[in-house]
Amino acid sequence: MLLAIYSVCVFVLIGYIAKLLRLVGNKQSGILLGFLLNFALPAQIFNGTYHAEINTDFALVCVISFLCSLSGGAVLFIIGKIAKLHPHSILTLSFMGAFGNTLFLGLPIVNGALGEEYANKVIIYDQIVTGIPIAFLAPLILSLGGKGVFSARAITSRLFRSPLFLALLSGLVLKFIPLEIPDELFVPLKSLALTATPVALFAIGVQMSLRGIKEEWRLTALLLFGKMFIAPLVLLAIVFIGFGGFNDLWRMALIEVAMPPVVSAGAIVIRAGLNAKLAVSAIAFGILLSFVSVPLWLQLT
């Protein structure tokens, strides 16, 4: 796993250095993200969904992990109310505190720690625990920020315009028909999918910004405490008390629940006009913190 974290660090650092040296501008960054979101990640999701083993144990892990992640956001909401923070800061804390970077960052770490079998599961886990819930909540957050209308149409439109969701849906349909697809047909798809992780990590590095931490360091620390300490601690307690200990499936869940705030949640916060400085600094410092915190959590299992 340490080798996987080292690789993640290198790709993120290369992206950040490219940004500092202005080797990648807005135009190149847009092309990069377009390739990632419309081609590489959908290929990875379709391939992983079709080949992943899905059973009731996996579904239970997803549900419990989702509730643990929400617990982090709920704790932050309560703390924000008690401290009488600005409503925009409370929304930012609770929304970003509930959703982790389970795909871009979580997948390569799980792959390094547990292998490809669990990396395929992460792809489905991400959509169930992060991708689809964010698609449902994004119109609500935007409406609370005065930037949109919350409606069933807005949610449906967001879901069915997402190549990631459509790739998941296609993979599940073909998996459960069942339709046998020859492995030879997956060769180009797998080649495309292999580019997703390095490109995603490079894109994270390009988007990283350490500005705003001086102004929002207290709230940043609070957000990361709720997301990267409270939520995994709740999961740790549930697994030890309710299930007698950890197996690799629960270790996968622990890695995912311990992930820092997801970039897409930060983008929604910024678009909604909430606390943008908090969102940006929490994403950047959360990524750096995860390189230390995730191995420590796994040591407890």
VMD Tcl script that draws the C-alpha trace (Angstrom):
set ca {
  {0.00 0.00 0.00}
  {2.86 2.39 0.76}
  {4.01 1.96 -2.84}
  {0.50 2.87 -4.03}
  {0.47 5.99 -1.84}
  {3.93 6.90 -3.14}
  {2.63 6.62 -6.73}
  {-0.40 8.76 -5.85}
  {1.89 11.40 -4.30}
  {4.10 11.48 -7.40}
  {1.22 11.93 -9.87}
  {-0.43 14.65 -7.74}
  {2.91 16.41 -7.28}
  {3.64 16.35 -11.01}
  {0.26 17.97 -11.66}
  {0.84 20.62 -9.01}
  {4.33 21.43 -10.34}
  {2.93 21.64 -13.88}
  {0.44 24.20 -12.59}
  {3.10 26.24 -10.76}
  {5.35 26.27 -13.85}
  {2.35 27.10 -16.05}
  {2.98 24.07 -18.21}
  {-0.76 23.38 -18.15}
  {-3.19 26.21 -18.84}
  {-6.97 26.38 -18.59}
  {-7.40 25.11 -22.15}
  {-5.19 22.05 -21.62}
  {-6.77 21.41 -18.23}
  {-10.24 21.48 -19.80}
  {-9.20 18.97 -22.49}
  {-7.66 16.76 -19.80}
  {-10.82 16.76 -17.67}
  {-13.01 16.21 -20.73}
  {-11.01 13.10 -21.68}
  {-11.08 11.87 -18.08}
  {-14.79 12.36 -17.38}
  {-16.15 11.41 -20.81}
  {-13.85 8.56 -21.86}
  {-11.25 7.20 -19.39}
  {-13.41 7.03 -16.25}
  {-16.53 5.67 -18.02}
  {-14.33 2.95 -19.55}
  {-12.94 2.14 -16.11}
  {-16.40 2.11 -14.53}
  {-17.95 -0.07 -17.24}
  {-15.08 -2.56 -17.13}
  {-15.02 -2.66 -13.32}
  {-18.80 -2.95 -12.97}
  {-19.05 -5.80 -15.47}
  {-16.26 -7.81 -13.84}
  {-16.91 -7.03 -10.16}
  {-18.50 -9.62 -7.89}
  {-21.62 -8.12 -6.33}
  {-23.42 -9.83 -3.45}
  {-25.42 -9.00 -0.33}
  {-22.26 -8.61 1.78}
  {-21.00 -5.93 -0.60}
  {-24.38 -4.17 -0.55}
  {-24.36 -4.17 3.27}
  {-20.85 -2.69 3.31}
  {-21.97 0.07 0.95}
  {-25.01 0.95 3.08}
  {-23.09 1.01 6.37}
  {-20.23 2.99 4.81}
  {-22.69 5.52 3.40}
  {-24.29 6.00 6.83}
  {-20.86 6.39 8.45}
  {-19.90 9.02 5.88}
  {-23.16 10.86 6.53}
  {-22.42 10.75 10.26}
  {-19.32 12.87 9.67}
  {-21.40 15.47 7.83}
  {-24.09 15.36 10.53}
  {-21.55 15.95 13.32}
  {-20.14 18.92 11.41}
  {-23.65 20.33 10.90}
  {-24.35 20.11 14.64}
  {-21.00 21.70 15.55}
  {-21.64 24.48 13.04}
  {-25.06 25.19 14.54}
  {-23.72 25.18 18.11}
  {-20.85 27.50 17.12}
  {-23.33 29.75 15.25}
  {-21.27 29.72 12.08}
  {-22.43 31.44 8.90}
  {-25.07 29.31 7.10}
  {-22.82 29.08 4.02}
  {-20.01 27.64 6.14}
  {-22.38 25.17 7.82}
  {-23.62 23.94 4.43}
  {-20.06 23.62 3.15}
  {-18.94 21.71 6.23}
  {-21.85 19.26 6.26}
  {-21.96 18.65 2.49}
  {-18.23 18.20 1.94}
  {-17.89 16.31 5.23}
  {-20.24 13.61 3.95}
  {-18.55 12.71 0.66}
  {-14.99 11.50 0.13}
  {-12.68 11.23 -2.86}
  {-13.55 7.55 -3.23}
  {-12.71 7.16 -6.93}
  {-9.81 9.41 -7.98}
  {-7.86 8.92 -4.76}
  {-9.50 5.89 -3.15}
  {-9.24 3.53 -6.12}
  {-5.43 3.59 -6.57}
  {-4.89 3.23 -2.82}
  {-7.31 0.28 -2.59}
  {-5.71 -1.27 -5.67}
  {-2.28 -1.02 -4.07}
  {-3.43 -2.27 -0.67}
  {-5.92 -5.00 -1.60}
  {-5.57 -5.75 -5.32}
  {-7.58 -5.45 -8.53}
  {-10.56 -7.47 -7.25}
  {-11.33 -4.81 -4.66}
  {-10.43 -1.98 -7.02}
  {-13.28 -3.18 -9.27}
  {-15.61 -3.12 -6.26}
  {-14.51 0.44 -5.48}
  {-15.86 1.58 -8.85}
  {-19.39 0.44 -7.94}
  {-18.96 1.56 -4.31}
  {-18.06 5.06 -5.50}
  {-21.22 5.46 -7.53}
  {-23.47 4.10 -4.76}
  {-21.89 6.00 -1.85}
  {-20.62 9.14 -3.58}
  {-21.59 9.67 -7.23}
  {-25.35 9.07 -7.18}
  {-25.99 10.78 -3.77}
  {-24.09 13.88 -4.96}
  {-26.16 13.91 -8.16}
  {-29.30 13.94 -5.98}
  {-28.03 16.57 -3.54}
  {-26.30 18.93 -6.00}
  {-29.55 20.61 -7.18}
  {-30.57 21.05 -3.52}
  {-27.23 22.66 -2.57}
  {-27.38 24.93 -5.62}
  {-30.94 25.97 -4.76}
  {-29.96 26.75 -1.16}
  {-27.20 28.95 -2.56}
  {-29.73 30.68 -4.81}
  {-28.16 29.24 -7.99}
  {-30.78 26.77 -9.16}
  {-34.06 24.97 -8.55}
  {-34.37 21.68 -6.68}
  {-36.66 19.31 -8.58}
  {-36.97 15.70 -9.68}
  {-36.31 16.85 -13.25}
  {-33.03 18.51 -12.23}
  {-31.89 15.33 -10.45}
  {-32.86 13.04 -13.34}
  {-31.23 15.34 -15.87}
  {-28.00 15.43 -13.87}
  {-27.89 11.65 -13.54}
  {-28.62 10.79 -17.16}
  {-26.22 13.41 -18.51}
  {-23.40 11.85 -16.50}
  {-21.19 9.48 -18.56}
  {-20.08 7.89 -15.27}
  {-23.65 6.97 -14.27}
  {-24.48 5.74 -17.78}
  {-21.34 3.57 -17.76}
  {-22.39 2.09 -14.41}
  {-25.93 1.47 -15.66}
  {-24.70 -0.18 -18.88}
  {-22.27 -2.41 -16.97}
  {-24.97 -3.54 -14.54}
  {-27.50 -4.24 -17.30}
  {-25.06 -6.37 -19.30}
  {-23.87 -8.10 -16.12}
  {-27.32 -9.18 -14.97}
  {-28.96 -10.01 -18.34}
  {-26.56 -11.96 -18.35}
  {-24.77 -11.29 -21.63}
  {-21.39 -12.93 -22.06}
  {-18.92 -10.49 -23.60}
  {-15.68 -12.05 -24.92}
  {-12.58 -10.86 -23.07}
  {-11.02 -9.83 -26.39}
  {-13.56 -7.02 -26.72}
  {-12.40 -5.56 -23.40}
  {-8.76 -5.15 -24.52}
  {-9.09 -1.58 -25.92}
  {-11.49 -0.67 -23.10}
  {-9.00 -1.83 -20.48}
  {-6.22 0.12 -22.20}
  {-8.36 3.26 -22.04}
  {-9.29 2.53 -18.41}
  {-5.61 2.25 -17.43}
  {-5.16 5.94 -18.24}
  {-7.90 7.02 -15.82}
  {-5.96 6.84 -12.54}
  {-2.78 8.73 -13.56}
  {-4.79 11.34 -15.48}
  {-7.20 11.79 -12.54}
  {-4.37 12.22 -10.03}
  {-2.54 14.62 -12.36}
  {-5.78 16.63 -12.71}
  {-6.13 16.77 -8.91}
  {-2.59 18.17 -8.71}
  {-3.38 20.79 -11.36}
  {-6.51 21.85 -9.45}
  {-4.86 21.93 -6.02}
  {-4.61 25.33 -4.38}
  {-3.07 26.16 -1.00}
  {-4.51 29.67 -0.98}
  {-7.13 30.57 1.59}
  {-5.76 28.33 4.33}
  {-4.65 31.34 6.40}
  {-8.21 32.65 6.47}
  {-10.02 29.35 6.89}
  {-7.55 27.11 8.72}
  {-9.85 26.56 11.72}
  {-12.81 25.51 9.58}
  {-10.51 23.46 7.34}
  {-9.21 21.57 10.37}
  {-12.79 21.06 11.59}
  {-13.96 19.76 8.20}
  {-11.07 17.31 7.90}
  {-11.63 16.18 11.50}
  {-15.25 15.29 10.74}
  {-14.55 13.69 7.36}
  {-11.28 11.87 8.05}
  {-11.56 11.07 11.77}
  {-15.20 10.92 12.93}
  {-16.58 8.94 9.95}
  {-13.86 6.22 9.87}
  {-13.95 6.01 13.67}
  {-17.69 5.25 13.53}
  {-17.07 2.56 10.89}
  {-14.22 1.09 12.95}
  {-16.49 0.81 16.00}
  {-19.37 -0.73 14.01}
  {-17.16 -3.39 12.40}
  {-15.40 -4.41 15.62}
  {-18.60 -4.43 17.71}
  {-21.10 -5.69 15.14}
  {-19.02 -7.95 12.88}
  {-16.19 -9.14 15.11}
  {-13.35 -7.63 13.12}
  {-12.09 -6.65 9.68}
  {-11.78 -8.64 6.48}
  {-10.52 -7.18 3.20}
  {-13.99 -6.00 2.15}
  {-14.30 -3.95 5.34}
  {-10.73 -2.70 4.90}
  {-11.74 -1.43 1.47}
  {-14.65 0.38 3.09}
  {-12.41 1.88 5.79}
  {-10.01 3.26 3.18}
  {-12.92 4.78 1.28}
  {-14.64 6.29 4.32}
  {-11.31 7.81 5.43}
  {-10.83 9.62 2.11}
  {-10.62 13.45 2.09}
  {-13.46 15.58 0.65}
  {-14.23 14.88 -3.00}
  {-13.35 17.47 -5.65}
  {-16.82 17.45 -7.25}
  {-18.46 18.45 -3.95}
  {-16.06 21.39 -3.75}
  {-16.99 22.41 -7.30}
  {-20.69 22.39 -6.35}
  {-19.98 24.47 -3.23}
  {-18.10 27.05 -5.33}
  {-20.83 27.15 -7.97}
  {-23.50 27.60 -5.28}
  {-21.65 30.62 -3.87}
  {-21.01 29.06 -0.46}
  {-17.63 29.06 1.36}
  {-15.31 28.58 -1.62}
  {-12.06 29.18 0.30}
  {-12.96 26.48 2.80}
  {-13.82 24.05 0.00}
  {-10.55 24.60 -1.88}
  {-8.28 24.44 1.17}
  {-10.05 21.34 2.57}
  {-9.56 19.45 -0.71}
  {-5.86 20.37 -0.95}
  {-4.89 19.68 2.65}
  {-7.17 16.65 2.86}
  {-5.24 14.99 0.04}
  {-1.93 15.68 1.80}
  {-3.29 14.43 5.15}
  {-4.65 11.21 3.61}
  {-1.13 10.06 2.73}
  {-0.50 9.74 6.48}
  {-3.94 9.05 7.94}
  {-5.06 6.14 5.71}
  {-2.08 3.86 6.58}
  {-2.67 4.65 10.27}
  {-6.33 3.63 10.03}
  {-5.39 0.36 8.33}
  {-2.89 -0.38 11.10}
  {-5.84 -0.51 13.52}
  {-7.46 -3.37 11.58}
}
mol new
graphics top color blue
foreach p $ca { graphics top sphere $p radius 0.5 }
foreach p [lrange $ca 0 end-1] q [lrange $ca 1 end] { graphics top cylinder $p $q radius 0.2 }
display resetview
